[in-house]
Every structure is written in structure tokens, then in C-alpha cells.
């Protein structure tokens, strides 16, 4: 079959065609849904070859599916990676990416501005599995970063645009710190998407996504993805990543010897994802492919709507502060202009005068904007993070990370921007009546 892979083509062309087979047995122009658990072996010996890795053909959909493979190839292409693995959710992608690097007794150093749901994953389930997490402010000096890293540290983890405070991370600087210590940098790029920023081009080594958000775009399906770059030299660190240097077959081959730059993503797919089974269904992968086809168009509209809303919010007397790099005087404007020239995403948070009660009245007065937890939908969504996402924290803990009583997180959708603003305006007026 003919593959539509051509790195010289534009982003908009590749988001539609990359990774797909141009022909199928029945002439289907779009990728079919391969709804199957397993795959027939041609013979006894051919079945053995598949299990031993001597054949590239599939064994079981837990580790690979033809529909998923197209989505994986497309994401790898759009991010500039060499391989991608789909998972059942963004949390599963984070979990799998880190377990491909670290085990019990090891440490991950992360920026302290991470999304609270990710922090809960780190503090709860992964800590129970024996991992230790150290959090460092992204703007901390090199000495602070160096002090947090030791011989058991296996990676640095960050996000391109953490929410809800939208404090844009300087990926090249963090990548430099990681590489100086011989560590890979893992970056959650969900909010930026490969249309706004490709972290691998700025020094990251692994990118994760919740594909449930902008990549799929319609709030209809869960999913996650891990994309591996080619720059990190896994062969240089046998003591740090012994699982990639230990024989994994009777032949005595190691992942590094057999797969080189692909050692890490191959281990992820064949061991972590295959063993734990956080598999994305073929139908979900197919919906992801549909979403990817319009990613650039949607992101342009998301950004245009967001920047118009930020300008409007800046004029409202009952809005005390706005978290978005396009807001007047925002501290992350410079790094956003340098790393995100197409726009700094479509999540904006704002603090209502009147605090908790004003936030309650605001949320209960929305009509067009949907009050719910999610981001990256074609619909505009709003949530009071202090009583929901950050509700397990104490008031002191919330305030220490900027979660004030009146903070509202808005995920800006694709509706007519005047209609979004009208709904926000009416809700703010009710909140402060």
C-alpha cells in the first residue's frame, strides 16, 4: 500500500494525509475502523515470528491496531517524532511514559505549576508504586534545579502551558537543565498542540498529550498519546536505564542494541502498554483522526476568540486579574511570543471580585458557556477550580499556587465570539448585582 508520508508538505496537508494508506482492499478513502481483538496467523512459524519480533505484523490489539497505527504515525509526524503510542486517556499516557523510564525507588523532578490532576496522579498512585516526585518552580535558578536532581532521578517533567494559571514554561531552558544531567525531558503539550508548539524542536525528548482535548476537539472521546523524539542517546546511560540495556530475548539482544533511538518507545509499546493494557479503542482512534483533520482551522479560531475575550475581560471592573499571556502586563508574554508565536492557547483564567459567592453566581448564571470540567472542546466551558479540581487542597495550599476564591477557568470554544462575550457579560453582571 502507498503511504502518505511527506515531511516537505505543509502542516495542514499532513494533518489530513500523514500516516494513512492511500488505498485499501475495498477502496476506502478514509482509514477504516479495524474493530478486532486479534489477528490471524498465516502459519505456526509465522505466529512464532510475530511473538519473537521477527515479523512486524500485529499480534493483539492491546499492543497495536491498524486504525491506531495511522493515528500514531500522524501524531509522530505532526510533532516531529520518530514514534507514537496511543493510550486510553491522557493520564494513561503520563503514567505509561514515566513507567517507561522509572521504577520503585526512582525520582522524577517536575515543575511545580503542573495541572492539579497530574499532581494527584504523582502524589497518589505513582507514589504508591514507589516513585518519588520533587517539584521545582520553573523559574528557579540552576542551583535549585541541580539540588533537586540526584543519581536516582530518571527524568524532568513539565507542561508547555500549565492550567489554570497559564504560566508558560521556557522549554529550551528546562531541556538544557535536563540534558546537562543526562536526563530526558518529558513535556505535556496538550494545551499547545503541535500546531502552536512542537516541544521536540525546543529540546524535549518525549511529548505526551491528552488527545481528549484539542486534538480530537469535540469533547466526544477520551485518549492519550506519547510521542518520542530521536535526539536522546539511550545507549549513553546503561546505569540509569538498565531495562533498556538488559537482554529481553533468548538471543541476548537489548532494546538499545536492536532498536537504537527507538529503544524507549519500543519498550513502552511492547512492555509497559502491553503489560498494563491502557489501550485506546479503534473507534476512539478513528474519532481522533477525524479531529486531527481540522486541527489547524480550529486552533486559529480558538486563538482568535480567546484573544478577543481577553481584551474584553481586561476592560471589566469586576475582573481583578487575568491569566493569559495576551493579557496586559502578563509576566509570560515574552516567553510566549518566543515559543508560541501563533498564540498561547485557548484557556484563560480570571479572578472575579467578590470571591467565592460571586464565582458561584457566575457559574449558575451561564447559559451558552457550559459549566463542566474539560478543556479543548468546540464548545466554551467554564469551571470554578477552587471548589472542584483544587477542592482537595487547603485554602492555604490553593492560595499558594494562585487559586483564589473567585478564580474561573474558561476554555474558549468556537462559537461566535460576540455570543460568548454576551454570556460572560450577563453572568458577571448577575454575579455582582
C-alpha positions as CSV (number, residue, x, y, z in Angstrom):
1,X,0.0,0.0,0.0
2,X,1.0,3.6,-0.6
3,X,1.7,5.8,2.4
4,X,1.0,9.5,2.5
5,X,4.2,10.5,4.4
6,X,6.0,13.5,3.1
7,X,7.7,15.8,5.6
8,X,8.1,18.5,3.0
9,X,4.3,19.1,2.9
10,X,2.6,21.7,5.0
11,X,1.1,21.1,8.4
12,X,-2.5,21.4,7.0
13,X,-1.8,18.8,4.4
14,X,-0.1,16.4,6.8
15,X,-2.8,16.6,9.4
16,X,-5.2,15.2,6.8
17,X,-2.9,12.7,5.0
18,X,0.1,11.8,7.0
19,X,0.5,8.2,8.1
20,X,-2.5,6.9,6.1
21,X,-2.7,4.2,3.5
22,X,-3.8,5.7,0.2
23,X,-5.5,2.5,-0.9
24,X,-7.4,-0.2,0.9
25,X,-8.8,-3.6,-0.2
26,X,-12.3,-2.2,-0.6
27,X,-11.2,1.2,-1.9
28,X,-12.0,3.1,1.3
29,X,-10.6,6.6,1.1
30,X,-10.5,7.3,4.8
31,X,-9.0,4.9,7.4
32,X,-11.3,2.1,8.3
33,X,-12.1,1.1,11.9
34,X,-10.4,-2.2,12.5
35,X,-12.7,-3.4,15.3
36,X,-10.8,-6.6,16.2
37,X,-9.2,-8.0,19.3
38,X,-6.6,-10.2,17.5
39,X,-5.1,-11.2,14.1
40,X,-4.9,-14.5,12.3
41,X,-1.5,-16.1,11.9
42,X,-0.6,-17.4,8.5
43,X,1.1,-20.5,9.9
44,X,2.6,-22.0,13.1
45,X,6.0,-20.5,12.3
46,X,4.6,-17.1,11.3
47,X,2.8,-16.9,14.7
48,X,6.1,-17.5,16.5
49,X,7.8,-14.9,14.3
50,X,5.3,-12.3,15.4
51,X,5.7,-13.0,19.1
52,X,9.5,-13.0,18.8
53,X,9.6,-9.8,16.9
54,X,10.8,-11.3,13.6
55,X,7.7,-10.1,11.9
56,X,6.2,-6.6,12.0
57,X,2.7,-7.9,11.7
58,X,0.3,-7.5,14.6
59,X,-0.4,-10.0,17.4
60,X,-3.1,-8.5,19.5
61,X,-4.9,-5.1,19.6
62,X,-3.7,-4.4,23.2
63,X,-0.3,-3.6,21.6
64,X,-1.3,-2.5,18.1
65,X,-4.2,-1.9,15.8
66,X,-4.2,-0.8,12.1
67,X,-6.5,2.2,12.8
68,X,-4.4,3.2,15.8
69,X,-1.2,2.9,13.8
70,X,-2.4,5.5,11.3
71,X,-3.2,8.0,14.2
72,X,0.1,7.2,15.8
73,X,2.1,7.8,12.6
74,X,0.2,11.1,12.0
75,X,0.9,12.4,15.6
76,X,4.5,11.4,15.3
77,X,4.8,13.3,12.0
78,X,3.0,16.4,13.3
79,X,5.2,16.6,16.4
80,X,8.4,15.7,14.6
81,X,8.9,12.5,16.5
82,X,10.0,9.0,15.4
83,X,7.3,7.0,17.0
84,X,4.0,7.5,18.9
85,X,1.9,5.2,21.2
86,X,-1.8,5.8,21.8
87,X,-3.4,5.2,25.2
88,X,-6.9,5.2,26.6
89,X,-6.5,8.7,28.3
90,X,-4.1,11.5,28.9
91,X,-3.5,10.2,32.4
92,X,-2.6,6.8,31.0
93,X,-0.1,8.5,28.6
94,X,1.6,10.3,31.5
95,X,1.6,7.1,33.7
96,X,3.0,5.0,30.8
97,X,5.6,7.5,29.7
98,X,7.1,7.7,33.2
99,X,6.9,4.0,33.9
100,X,8.9,3.5,30.8
101,X,11.7,5.5,32.5
102,X,11.4,4.9,36.2
103,X,10.6,2.3,38.8
104,X,10.3,1.9,42.5
105,X,12.9,3.9,44.3
106,X,13.4,6.3,41.4
107,X,12.7,10.1,41.3
108,X,11.1,12.4,38.8
109,X,11.7,16.1,39.1
110,X,8.8,18.2,37.8
111,X,7.9,21.9,37.5
112,X,5.6,22.9,40.3
113,X,3.0,24.6,38.1
114,X,1.6,21.3,36.8
115,X,-2.1,20.8,36.3
116,X,-3.6,19.6,39.6
117,X,-4.9,16.3,38.2
118,X,-1.4,15.4,37.1
119,X,-0.1,16.3,40.6
120,X,-2.7,14.0,42.1
121,X,-1.5,11.1,39.9
122,X,2.0,11.8,41.1
123,X,1.2,12.1,44.8
124,X,-1.2,9.2,44.9
125,X,-0.9,6.2,42.5
126,X,2.6,6.7,41.3
127,X,3.9,7.4,44.8
128,X,2.3,4.2,46.0
129,X,4.2,2.4,43.3
130,X,7.5,3.6,44.8
131,X,8.3,6.7,42.7
132,X,9.3,10.0,44.4
133,X,8.4,13.4,42.9
134,X,10.2,16.6,43.6
135,X,8.6,19.9,42.5
136,X,10.7,22.9,41.4
137,X,9.4,26.3,40.3
138,X,10.2,26.6,36.6
139,X,11.8,30.0,37.1
140,X,14.1,28.7,39.9
141,X,17.8,29.2,39.4
142,X,20.1,26.5,38.2
143,X,21.4,25.8,41.7
144,X,17.9,25.0,42.9
145,X,17.3,22.6,39.9
146,X,20.7,21.0,40.4
147,X,19.9,20.3,44.1
148,X,16.7,18.5,43.2
149,X,18.4,16.1,40.9
150,X,20.3,13.0,42.2
151,X,21.5,9.6,41.0
152,X,18.0,8.1,41.2
153,X,16.4,10.9,39.0
154,X,15.2,9.4,35.7
155,X,13.5,12.4,34.0
156,X,12.3,16.0,34.3
157,X,8.7,16.5,33.6
158,X,6.8,19.7,32.7
159,X,4.0,21.2,30.6
160,X,4.1,23.7,27.8
161,X,1.1,25.7,29.1
162,X,0.0,24.6,32.6
163,X,-3.5,25.4,33.5
164,X,-5.3,27.1,35.1
165,X,-2.7,29.8,35.7
166,X,-1.3,29.6,32.1
167,X,2.3,30.2,33.3
168,X,4.1,29.3,30.0
169,X,7.2,27.2,30.5
170,X,10.5,28.0,28.9
171,X,11.1,24.6,27.3
172,X,14.6,25.2,25.9
173,X,15.9,26.3,29.3
174,X,14.4,23.2,31.1
175,X,15.7,21.0,28.3
176,X,19.1,22.4,28.9
177,X,19.0,21.6,32.6
178,X,17.8,18.0,31.9
179,X,20.4,17.3,29.3
180,X,23.2,18.7,31.4
181,X,22.4,15.9,33.9
182,X,21.9,13.3,31.2
183,X,18.1,13.2,31.7
184,X,15.3,13.2,29.1
185,X,12.7,16.0,29.3
186,X,9.1,14.8,29.2
187,X,6.6,17.5,28.2
188,X,2.8,17.5,28.3
189,X,1.9,19.6,25.3
190,X,-1.9,19.1,25.5
191,X,-2.8,22.8,25.7
192,X,-0.4,24.0,22.9
193,X,-1.0,21.1,20.4
194,X,1.6,20.6,17.7
195,X,0.0,23.5,15.7
196,X,1.1,26.1,18.3
197,X,4.3,24.5,19.6
198,X,6.4,21.3,18.9
199,X,8.4,20.7,22.1
200,X,10.8,18.3,20.4
201,X,12.1,21.2,18.3
202,X,12.9,23.1,21.5
203,X,14.9,20.3,23.2
204,X,12.2,18.0,24.7
205,X,12.7,14.2,24.3
206,X,9.2,12.9,24.9
207,X,5.8,14.6,24.4
208,X,2.6,13.5,25.9
209,X,-1.0,14.6,25.1
210,X,-4.5,14.2,26.3
211,X,-5.9,13.6,22.9
212,X,-9.4,14.1,24.5
213,X,-8.8,17.8,24.2
214,X,-8.0,19.9,21.1
215,X,-6.5,17.0,19.1
216,X,-9.9,15.3,19.0
217,X,-11.7,18.6,19.6
218,X,-15.3,17.7,20.1
219,X,-15.4,16.5,23.7
220,X,-16.7,13.1,22.5
221,X,-13.8,10.7,23.2
222,X,-11.0,10.1,25.7
223,X,-7.5,9.3,24.6
224,X,-3.8,9.9,25.2
225,X,-0.6,9.8,23.2
226,X,3.2,9.5,23.8
227,X,5.5,10.8,21.1
228,X,9.2,10.0,21.3
229,X,11.9,12.1,19.7
230,X,15.2,10.9,18.3
231,X,17.8,13.1,20.0
232,X,18.2,11.4,23.4
233,X,21.1,8.9,23.4
234,X,19.7,5.9,25.4
235,X,22.9,4.0,24.9
236,X,24.9,6.5,26.9
237,X,23.1,5.8,30.2
238,X,23.1,2.0,30.9
239,X,23.2,2.5,34.7
240,X,20.2,4.9,34.6
241,X,18.0,2.9,32.3
242,X,19.0,-0.8,32.9
243,X,15.8,-2.1,31.5
244,X,16.8,-0.8,28.0
245,X,20.2,-2.5,28.3
246,X,19.2,-5.9,29.7
247,X,18.7,-8.8,27.3
248,X,15.0,-9.2,26.6
249,X,15.0,-12.3,24.3
250,X,16.8,-15.6,24.3
251,X,19.1,-14.1,21.6
252,X,20.6,-11.8,24.2
253,X,19.6,-8.7,22.4
254,X,18.9,-5.5,24.3
255,X,16.4,-2.8,23.3
256,X,19.3,-0.3,22.8
257,X,21.2,-2.8,20.6
258,X,18.2,-3.8,18.5
259,X,16.3,-0.5,18.2
260,X,18.8,2.3,18.8
261,X,16.9,5.6,19.0
262,X,13.6,3.7,19.2
263,X,14.6,1.7,22.3
264,X,12.4,3.8,24.6
265,X,9.2,3.9,22.5
266,X,9.6,0.2,21.6
267,X,9.9,-0.7,25.3
268,X,6.9,1.4,26.0
269,X,4.8,-0.3,23.5
270,X,6.0,-3.9,24.0
271,X,6.3,-3.9,27.8
272,X,4.5,-1.0,29.6
273,X,1.5,-0.6,27.4
274,X,1.3,-4.3,26.5
275,X,1.5,-5.3,30.2
276,X,-0.7,-2.7,31.8
277,X,-3.1,-2.5,28.9
278,X,-4.2,1.2,28.7
279,X,-5.2,0.6,25.1
280,X,-7.2,3.1,23.0
281,X,-10.1,1.5,21.1
282,X,-10.1,1.6,17.4
283,X,-13.3,3.6,17.3
284,X,-11.7,6.2,19.6
285,X,-8.6,6.3,17.3
286,X,-10.8,6.9,14.3
287,X,-12.5,9.8,16.0
288,X,-9.1,11.2,16.9
289,X,-8.2,11.0,13.2
290,X,-11.3,12.9,12.3
291,X,-10.4,15.6,14.8
292,X,-6.8,15.9,13.6
293,X,-8.0,16.7,10.1
294,X,-9.3,20.1,11.2
295,X,-6.8,20.9,14.0
296,X,-5.2,24.0,12.4
297,X,-8.6,25.5,11.5
298,X,-10.0,25.0,14.9
299,X,-6.9,26.3,16.7
300,X,-6.8,29.5,14.6
301,X,-10.4,30.2,15.7
302,X,-9.8,29.2,19.3
303,X,-6.9,31.7,19.5
304,X,-8.8,34.5,17.8
305,X,-11.8,34.0,20.1
306,X,-9.5,33.8,23.2
307,X,-7.6,37.0,22.4
308,X,-10.8,38.9,21.8
309,X,-12.2,37.7,25.1
310,X,-9.0,38.6,27.0
311,X,-9.2,42.1,25.6
312,X,-12.8,42.3,26.7
313,X,-12.1,40.9,30.2
314,X,-9.3,43.5,30.6
315,X,-12.0,46.2,30.5
316,X,-14.3,44.7,33.1
317,X,-14.2,46.5,36.5
318,X,-15.3,43.3,38.3
319,X,-12.4,41.2,36.9
320,X,-9.4,41.6,39.2
321,X,-6.9,39.7,37.2
322,X,-6.5,37.7,34.0
323,X,-4.2,34.7,33.4
324,X,-3.2,34.6,29.8
325,X,0.0,35.8,28.0
326,X,-2.1,38.1,25.8
327,X,-3.4,40.0,28.9
328,X,-1.9,43.4,29.5
329,X,1.3,43.2,31.6
330,X,1.3,39.4,31.8
331,X,4.7,38.1,33.0
332,X,4.8,35.3,30.4
333,X,4.3,37.5,27.4
334,X,7.9,37.4,26.3
335,X,8.4,33.6,26.5
336,X,5.0,33.1,24.8
337,X,6.0,35.4,22.0
338,X,9.3,33.5,21.5
339,X,7.9,29.9,21.8
340,X,4.2,30.3,20.8
341,X,4.1,32.9,18.0
342,X,0.8,31.5,16.8
343,X,-0.9,32.0,20.2
344,X,-0.7,30.9,23.8
345,X,-3.6,28.5,23.8
346,X,-7.3,29.0,24.4
347,X,-7.6,28.5,28.2
348,X,-7.9,31.8,30.1
349,X,-8.5,32.2,33.9
350,X,-9.8,35.3,35.6
351,X,-10.4,36.3,39.1
352,X,-13.8,37.8,40.0
353,X,-14.2,40.5,42.5
354,X,-16.5,39.2,45.3
355,X,-14.7,35.9,45.6
356,X,-16.4,32.6,46.2
357,X,-20.0,33.8,46.2
358,X,-19.5,35.9,43.0
359,X,-18.0,32.8,41.4
360,X,-21.0,30.7,42.4
361,X,-23.5,33.2,41.0
362,X,-21.4,33.5,37.8
363,X,-21.3,29.7,37.2
364,X,-25.0,29.3,37.9
365,X,-25.9,32.1,35.5
366,X,-24.1,30.8,32.4
367,X,-26.4,29.8,29.5
368,X,-24.2,29.4,26.4
369,X,-21.0,28.5,28.2
370,X,-21.1,25.0,29.7
371,X,-20.2,24.6,33.4
372,X,-18.1,21.4,33.4
373,X,-14.6,20.0,33.8
374,X,-12.9,19.7,30.4
375,X,-10.9,21.8,28.0
376,X,-10.3,21.9,24.3
377,X,-13.9,21.4,23.2
378,X,-15.5,23.2,20.3
379,X,-17.9,24.5,23.0
380,X,-16.9,27.0,25.5
381,X,-16.6,25.6,29.1
382,X,-16.1,27.2,32.5
383,X,-15.3,25.8,35.9
384,X,-14.6,27.2,39.4
385,X,-11.4,25.3,40.1
386,X,-11.2,26.1,43.8
387,X,-14.3,24.0,44.6
388,X,-13.6,21.3,42.1
389,X,-10.2,20.5,40.6
390,X,-8.4,22.0,43.6
391,X,-11.1,21.2,46.1
392,X,-8.9,18.6,47.9
393,X,-6.3,21.3,48.8
394,X,-6.5,23.5,51.9
395,X,-7.2,27.2,51.4
396,X,-3.6,28.0,52.2
397,X,-2.4,25.5,49.6
398,X,-4.8,26.9,47.0
399,X,-3.7,30.5,47.6
400,X,0.0,29.5,47.5
401,X,-0.5,28.5,43.8
402,X,-2.7,31.3,42.9
403,X,-6.1,29.6,43.1
404,X,-8.1,32.5,44.6
405,X,-11.8,32.1,45.8
406,X,-13.1,33.9,42.7
407,X,-10.9,32.2,40.0
408,X,-12.8,30.9,37.0
409,X,-11.1,28.8,34.3
410,X,-12.6,29.3,30.8
411,X,-11.9,27.0,27.9
412,X,-12.8,29.2,24.9
413,X,-14.7,27.4,22.2
414,X,-15.6,28.1,18.5
415,X,-18.9,29.9,19.0
416,X,-19.4,33.4,17.6
417,X,-17.2,35.4,19.9
418,X,-19.8,38.1,20.5
419,X,-22.2,35.4,21.8
420,X,-19.5,34.1,24.2
421,X,-18.8,37.6,25.4
422,X,-22.5,38.3,25.8
423,X,-23.0,35.2,28.0
424,X,-19.9,36.1,30.1
425,X,-21.1,39.7,30.4
426,X,-24.5,38.8,31.7
427,X,-23.1,36.2,34.1
428,X,-20.6,38.7,35.5
429,X,-23.4,41.3,36.0
430,X,-25.6,38.8,37.8
431,X,-22.6,37.8,40.0
432,X,-22.1,41.3,41.1
433,X,-25.6,42.6,41.3
